[in-house]
Amino acid sequence: MKPKPNQAQEDIMIKDLQRVFQLNDLQAREILNQAQWNLQKATNYVLDLQKSGSKIEEQFKKYITNGQSVIDENGIISFCKDLGIDIMDPVILYISYIFKSETMGNYTKFDFLYGFTLLKIQSTSDLKRELKRLRDELNNNREILKSVYKYCFDFAKKKNRKDIDLPIAQGLWDTLLTNTFPIMKKFMNYVGTIEEKDVKPISRDTYYMVWEFCVQIGEDLAKYDYKTGAWPTFIDGFYFYLFPNHKQ
């Protein structure tokens, strides 16, 4: 068995696979990892997907508008309507995570091919029947929720930026965290009080640390230590919002 390639070798193999197929980085990495970083096995897997995916491709074409090569926001609205869900339903983010979709508001043909195949389905109707299972996984499996939450930072981020705007982060917090972590309702109230002049983009570190805050700190914030500087100032702001007398 060959040793696992190092990061530089992985990056080269990802680019090699992308020269042949229109895959994003997430998809190429996942497929190569499943193929134990054997480029030929990964290539054969994608070829098999393309050969056996004619029914899935027909589903994809249903949601294309204006002759585009990708499903845009209007197509996604139609897709969600056929699934019987609201476009803000958290399960659509889990579906995007399974698809390994790269950009919020777009689905590529390979997103559908890859995601539908992983789910062992052929149609939107099949996916609709899977929604309860997917929703249960998202609500009851903390590791899946964590993975979807972290994925959504890059999913929502514009390519030329390292951060996301606060309203985008608010939407993700509200959609993914408020039903799981009771403290997030107070946190969202705090975010709503931030004056426009004080609004700053949310970095990856701050976004990830909001998850850690939810997991590690109890609802009464008794475990929160604002003196060590271990938490981002954005989260410190929430603590001082609740306990203004503690502010130095």
URUR-V659266 format. One record per residue. N is the residue number from 1. PHI is phi in whole degrees, 0 to 359 (NA if undefined). Layout:
BEGIN
n/phi
N/PHI
N/PHI
END
This chain:
BEGIN
n/phi
1/NA
2/290
3/293
4/296
5/294
6/282
7/301
8/297
9/293
10/300
11/298
12/295
13/294
14/299
15/295
16/298
17/293
18/287
19/291
20/266
21/232
22/274
23/244
24/275
25/300
26/299
27/294
28/298
29/296
30/296
31/293
32/295
33/295
34/296
35/272
36/56
37/58
38/258
39/298
40/294
41/298
42/296
43/298
44/297
45/298
46/294
47/300
48/296
49/302
50/294
51/290
52/262
53/256
54/296
55/294
56/294
57/298
58/296
59/297
60/301
61/295
62/300
63/252
64/277
65/237
66/57
67/67
68/283
69/265
70/231
71/277
72/267
73/300
74/296
75/294
76/292
77/299
78/295
79/299
80/295
81/299
82/294
83/280
84/77
85/233
86/283
87/295
88/265
89/295
90/300
91/294
92/291
93/289
94/293
95/299
96/298
97/296
98/296
99/294
100/57
101/293
102/266
103/230
104/298
105/94
106/220
107/235
108/268
109/299
110/288
111/306
112/294
113/303
114/291
115/292
116/298
117/294
118/300
119/278
120/60
121/231
122/237
123/210
124/298
125/298
126/298
127/296
128/301
129/288
130/269
131/300
132/299
133/297
134/296
135/295
136/297
137/298
138/294
139/280
140/246
141/249
142/298
143/292
144/295
145/300
146/299
147/296
148/295
149/300
150/293
151/303
152/293
153/298
154/289
155/299
156/270
157/283
158/286
159/300
160/269
161/235
162/253
163/224
164/233
165/291
166/304
167/301
168/293
169/299
170/303
171/298
172/290
173/298
174/294
175/288
176/259
177/247
178/295
179/278
180/258
181/243
182/304
183/298
184/291
185/296
186/293
187/298
188/294
189/297
190/299
191/301
192/292
193/269
194/293
195/289
196/304
197/291
198/259
199/288
200/231
201/298
202/260
203/284
204/301
205/299
206/297
207/300
208/295
209/291
210/298
211/298
212/299
213/300
214/298
215/283
216/271
217/256
218/288
219/297
220/275
221/62
222/297
223/273
224/280
225/244
226/276
227/276
228/278
229/76
230/285
231/255
232/300
233/300
234/298
235/283
236/305
237/301
238/294
239/299
240/289
241/296
242/279
243/232
244/299
245/288
246/274
247/288
248/278
END
